[in-house]
Amino acid sequence: MKPDLKQIQVPIENEMAQFELKFRDSMKSKVKLLDHITNYIVKRKGKQMRPMFVFLTAGVCGGINDATHRGAALIELLHTATLVHDDVVDDANYRRGFFSVNALWKNKIAVLVGDYLLSRGLLLSVENGDFDLLKIVSNAVKEMSEGELLQIAKARKLDITEEVYYDIIRQKTASLLASCCAVGASSTQSDEKTIAKMREFGEKVGMAFQIKDDLFDFGDDEIGKPVGIDIKEKKMTLPLIFALQKADWLEKKKIIHLIRNRSEDKKAVNQVISFVKKSGGLDYAKTIMDRYFIEALDILKTFPESAYKTSLEGLVSYTIERKK
Amino acid sequence: MKPDLKQIQVPIENEMAQFELKFRDSMKSKVKLLDHITNYIVKRKGKQMRPMFVFLTAGVCGGINDATHRGAALIELLHTATLVHDDVVDDANYRRGFFSVNALWKNKIAVLVGDYLLSRGLLLSVENGDFDLLKIVSNAVKEMSEGELLQIAKARKLDITEEVYYDIIRQKTASLLASCCAVGASSTQSDEKTIAKMREFGEKVGMAFQIKDDLFDFGDDEIGKPVGIDIKEKKMTLPLIFALQKADWLEKKKIIHLIRNRSEDKKAVNQVISFVKKSGGLDYAKTIMDRYFIEALDILKTFPESAYKTSLEGLVSYTIERKK
């Protein structure tokens, strides 16, 4: 199936439309400034892949119900909260082609808006007794903040190992997609084994997703994102880690010198990118990504056929074939 | 009873000692950077009035148990998370005589550490099935972030009313103390009416607490905190709101001019402070504070006598008689 988000959404079209309303509604506040900001956030919404994972996994596991809807809203509120906080963390001025909340309203407001969104997600779950969903999601909040902190502590060390890289991306990225799929399964009252299987499926998709994201930084695409940002920030990702592992002593010394002392210089960054390409770093990362992709699809194969399952397979393909 | 924190703590001495260990333990992480930061946070701990409110209200309502302990840890984790985020919000470099987390490790890390602490609180509750406590506390997170945002939107408008001021401090400050007392009561399996009574008690204490805090800014104390910070930041608090309400047209115009255009000038700030004192703004705020204080104690009177109750009365007195 050629991945096309419109096509993928067909079996959950009504659910996604309902979700839009529920999500908007769940952020409403009597504080006008807050309403103003959350309206802005809704306007610049992304592809909403996370709610799609929640609905499709629930569909595969037996059927979408009200708890699935609340789970999707909880996940998207949490995800939005972390994006707003991330932009403070990264000092980012843009998000999805719009100004970031911190750029328009300053850091202080962005931190508070993030906390507010998180609390609305919690309340939605607590008030409806969705404690299983809450457990899954609280764990994701912990993993994500730990993962980001691990990245800050480790990813700029130039001798970072592949293992540590996988730990970081598992916590900071894959844990949320794992939670989406666990929430979807859990909302249908599936047994623990099925929930665990769906969590593992989501984790593998998340790993592939982040490796794809890290590949973009090496211009591994005609149109992709701006190139060399990670190198400029001395953030070590899989293609570079692999290339350095393989390099001989002299080459390694030269590349580390470039990253350490000249990462602000576009020419030096391009030299690093060429080195990674020449060393097979991109191919290696793609191989690992494909392995996660295949393992994810293998897990999915154990579930019965349905339109949901076909769409979910399409969504997985989309995450690794997307152009941005 | 003369308020003395050591004396107040006598009936809950063992509980507070256990709490220390539980709190420290609940923050542990395998990420070293995070452990390093949370150790630092533990070292600069405050008076821990919030856990004291949790334990004492539970004592008054029938007895401290394991759920009370988890409630106290949940509240203190949440409170610590908001303090770490507040320092980002306020661009503060100090907290309790130590450098703030954002000053030592930058905003980005402070935001993540706050999120991490919050998630640990959530997990502690979710894993133990403390859903009633979680509901109370999720609501507090929502109220606090809304209250801070309302303050940002409103408190710098020079024509702010007393009503809006009360709304702000009810949400940003009183909601957490209300939650402490509701959590204490709820942990003992008290009925809804008792929990509601304790919540109201805590809210009134919180209102008095914040009015006291706002009075400090007018140097209403021999040793207190630095004076005139709120005026410098154009933050309108009760003494000033009252004084402006009472002032004639010409005087009002003069004071508003000083706040709007010269609040960076120490002399102008002192003129505003003198005006507030002369207009009886401090006395008025103290009268309102005392009213909340008395109403809080009146609620407490409906509970049976005990060492916990005596200490709780002492703790309430402490909040309005404290010198900093």
Contacts between the chains, C-beta under 8 A, distances in Angstrom:
chain1	res1	chain2	res2	distance
A	29	B	146	6.0
A	30	B	146	7.9
A	31	B	146	5.1
A	31	B	149	5.3
A	31	B	150	4.9
A	31	B	153	6.7
A	32	B	153	6.8
A	33	B	149	5.6
A	33	B	150	7.6
A	33	B	152	6.9
A	33	B	153	4.0
A	34	B	146	6.5
A	34	B	149	5.2
A	82	B	115	7.6
A	85	B	111	5.1
A	85	B	112	7.6
A	85	B	115	6.5
A	88	B	88	7.4
A	88	B	107	6.3
A	88	B	108	6.9
A	88	B	111	5.3
A	89	B	107	7.5
A	89	B	108	3.9
A	89	B	111	5.5
A	89	B	112	6.4
A	90	B	108	7.0
A	91	B	108	7.5
A	107	B	88	6.2
A	107	B	89	7.5
A	107	B	107	6.3
A	108	B	88	6.9
A	108	B	89	3.9
A	108	B	90	7.0
A	108	B	91	7.5
A	108	B	152	7.2
A	109	B	149	6.8
A	109	B	152	6.4
A	111	B	85	5.1
A	111	B	88	5.4
A	111	B	89	5.5
A	111	B	111	6.1
A	111	B	114	7.8
A	112	B	85	7.6
A	112	B	89	6.4
A	112	B	145	4.8
A	112	B	148	5.1
A	112	B	149	5.3
A	112	B	152	7.8
A	113	B	145	7.5
A	113	B	149	7.3
A	114	B	111	7.8
A	115	B	82	7.5
A	115	B	85	6.5
A	115	B	141	6.3
A	115	B	144	7.6
A	115	B	145	4.2
A	116	B	142	6.5
A	116	B	145	3.9
A	116	B	146	6.3
A	116	B	149	7.1
A	118	B	115	8.0
A	118	B	118	7.3
A	118	B	141	7.0
A	119	B	138	5.7
A	119	B	139	7.7
A	119	B	141	3.8
A	119	B	142	3.8
A	119	B	145	6.3
A	120	B	142	6.5
A	122	B	122	7.3
A	122	B	134	7.4
A	122	B	138	3.9
A	122	B	141	6.9
A	123	B	135	7.7
A	123	B	138	4.9
A	123	B	139	6.5
A	123	B	142	6.2
A	126	B	131	6.5
A	126	B	134	5.5
A	126	B	135	4.5
A	126	B	138	5.3
A	127	B	135	7.0
A	129	B	131	7.3
A	131	B	126	6.5
A	131	B	129	7.3
A	131	B	131	5.7
A	134	B	122	7.4
A	134	B	126	5.5
A	134	B	134	7.6
A	135	B	123	7.7
A	135	B	126	4.5
A	135	B	127	7.0
A	138	B	119	5.7
A	138	B	122	3.8
A	138	B	123	4.9
A	138	B	126	5.3
A	139	B	119	7.7
A	139	B	123	6.5
A	141	B	115	6.3
A	141	B	118	7.0
A	141	B	119	3.8
A	141	B	122	6.9
A	142	B	116	6.5
A	142	B	119	3.8
A	142	B	120	6.5
A	142	B	123	6.2
A	144	B	115	7.6
A	145	B	112	4.8
A	145	B	113	7.5
A	145	B	115	4.2
A	145	B	116	3.9
A	145	B	119	6.3
A	146	B	29	6.0
A	146	B	30	7.9
A	146	B	31	5.1
A	146	B	34	6.5
A	146	B	116	6.3
A	148	B	112	5.1
A	149	B	31	5.4
A	149	B	33	5.6
A	149	B	34	5.2
A	149	B	109	6.8
A	149	B	112	5.3
A	149	B	113	7.3
A	149	B	116	7.1
A	150	B	31	4.9
A	150	B	33	7.6
A	152	B	33	6.9
A	152	B	108	7.2
A	152	B	109	6.4
A	152	B	112	7.8
A	153	B	31	6.8
A	153	B	32	6.8
A	153	B	33	4.0
